[in-house]
Amino acid sequence: MPNLERRSREVSKKEVSLESLPAKVPQSLFPEIESAFVPPDTPPSAVLELVITVEGENIPTREFAMYLALVDRLYGRFSPEGLASYAHRKHGRLKIGEIHKSELEIIFRVFYGQQGALAFILLLIFLRSLPKMIKTTTEGVKNLAEAYKGYEECSAPLK
């Protein structure tokens, strides 16, 4: 009896492990994500816009260039053909449609009927959640540092 119980625990641990999770997001999820941002009766010729507004002055050029490179790389990774195909082709790349000079406002446009529309929506979701991810990671590192400091203080020999 104990042997059966141990086996059932091993099976349930295996089902929850990282190895059992799929390596890619199921394709059936993409239409649901797309429909959350684009109404179902949208014509293929409709234009989707992603507007990035940068507030402030004295923006570091290198960091801004890396941010734009991240946007381009993510769009390529989310495209149906994948990043390698996106990097080597001349057509279908993400292009800046407009830049407003009054404040730094960069506008990316893509036709909804184009294959890259879903990649465009996934890019929007990622960029909208990026500040929260950075904040959460920063807070986690801070909490870890505080916990380690507390551990060091408690384990230090008393004099």
KABELKA-V866469 format. One record per backbone hydrogen bond with DSSP energy under -0.5 kcal/mol. NH is the residue of the N-H (numbers start at 1). CO is the residue of the C=O. If there is no record, write none. Layout:
NH_CO ; NH_CO
This chain:
5_1 ; 6_2 ; 7_3 ; 8_4 ; 9_5 ; 10_6 ; 11_7 ; 12_8 ; 13_9 ; 14_10 ; 15_11 ; 16_12 ; 17_13 ; 17_14 ; 20_17 ; 21_18 ; 29_26 ; 30_27 ; 31_27 ; 32_28 ; 33_29 ; 34_30 ; 35_31 ; 36_32 ; 36_33 ; 37_33 ; 37_34 ; 38_34 ; 42_39 ; 46_43 ; 48_110 ; 50_108 ; 52_50 ; 52_106 ; 53_51 ; 54_52 ; 54_104 ; 55_53 ; 64_60 ; 65_61 ; 66_62 ; 67_63 ; 68_64 ; 69_65 ; 70_66 ; 71_67 ; 72_68 ; 73_69 ; 74_70 ; 75_71 ; 76_72 ; 77_73 ; 78_74 ; 79_75 ; 82_79 ; 86_82 ; 87_83 ; 88_84 ; 89_85 ; 97_95 ; 97_107 ; 98_107 ; 100_105 ; 104_54 ; 105_100 ; 105_103 ; 106_52 ; 107_98 ; 108_50 ; 108_106 ; 109_95 ; 110_48 ; 112_46 ; 113_44 ; 114_111 ; 117_114 ; 118_115 ; 120_116 ; 121_117 ; 122_118 ; 123_119 ; 124_120 ; 125_121 ; 126_122 ; 127_123 ; 128_124 ; 129_125 ; 130_126 ; 131_127 ; 133_129 ; 134_130 ; 135_131 ; 136_132 ; 137_133 ; 138_134 ; 139_135 ; 140_136 ; 141_137 ; 142_138 ; 143_139 ; 144_140 ; 145_141 ; 146_142 ; 147_143 ; 148_144 ; 149_145 ; 150_146 ; 151_147 ; 152_148 ; 153_149 ; 154_150 ; 155_151 ; 156_152
